[in-house]
Amino acid sequence: MEEMVLVPSIVDMPMDFTVIATSPTEMERAQKSMILWAARKIQAIKTEIAEAKEQFAQCVAHKWATTAWRAQITKHERHAEFYRKIKAALEAGYYIVPPFPIDVFAIRTADYLPKRMESRHHDNHDQRAQVLPIGKGRYVDPKPHRSSCQRPVQQTDGTFKNAAYYYADEFKDVGFPFRLAKAEIRAATDKALKLGVFDEVGVLPRVRAADPVVCGRIIDPTKPQSNRDRKAVTFFVAWWLDTKDI
C-alpha cells in the first residue's frame, strides 16, 4: 500500500519552522512545505501593508506627516516581493541551498547603461544586481565594457601630468564561464534566467573544478546592501561531474 504523505495546509502551518530532509522523498515533502511557508509570509506582509495604508490614510485625513508611513509601506511591499520571488523559484522546482560563495556571471538590471564608476584603476567597475520584481529588467555580465580618458593630475611638486582614468560605458551580454560546459547545463542555466526571479546567477567553486555548481540568488532588499556579500537566499540550478576527473 502506498504511503500517504500529509502536507500541512497554509492555515495549519506555523509561520516559521525548521526544515529537515535526509532523503529525496523528504526533500520533495520539504519543498511543498516551503512553498506554503512562502505563501504564509506573503499573506502576513499583505496584512501589514493594509494596516500601514490605513495609518497613512489617517495621517492624510488629519494633515499629519506621512513620510514614516509611506516608507513603511514601501518596505513592506519590497519584502512581499522578496517572498514572491522565493515562492516562484520554489514552485519552479529550485531547491534552497547554503549561501555558497559563488562567482557571479549574470546580474539583473533595469538600467540601460552601467554606473560610470570612474577610477584610476582599470578593473574595479563590477556592477551590482538591482533588486527587481519578477520578470523585470534583463541579465547582463557584471563586468561591463570599459573605456578610458586622460585627465590632468596634480603632482607633489605642484605641476600637472595627464593620467588615465577608466570608466564603465556599456553592459556586456551574459557569458557562461565554462566554454566546454555540456548543452544540458547551458539549457538549465538559460531556463533559470528566463524565469526572471534570480537577481544574480553564478557558479562555484570560484575557479574551474571537477564538479562545478550553478546557483541563483534572490537578494533580500530589507537587509543592509552596502557590504560586498549581500544578504540573499541561494538556489541550486545545475551541477555536473565528469567521472574521469575523480
Secondary structure, DSSP 8 states (H G I E B T S, - for coil): ---------TTTS-SS-----SSHHHHHHHHHHHHHHHHHHHHHHHHHHHHHHHHHHHHHHHT---HHHHHHHHHHHHHHHHHHHHHHHHHTT--EE-----EEEEEEE--SS-----BSSSS----------TT-SEEEEEEEEEEEEEEEEE-TTS-EEEEEEEEEEEEE----S-TT--HHHHHHHHHHHHHT--SEEEEESSS--SS-EEEEEEE-TTS--SSSS--EEEEEEEE---GGG-
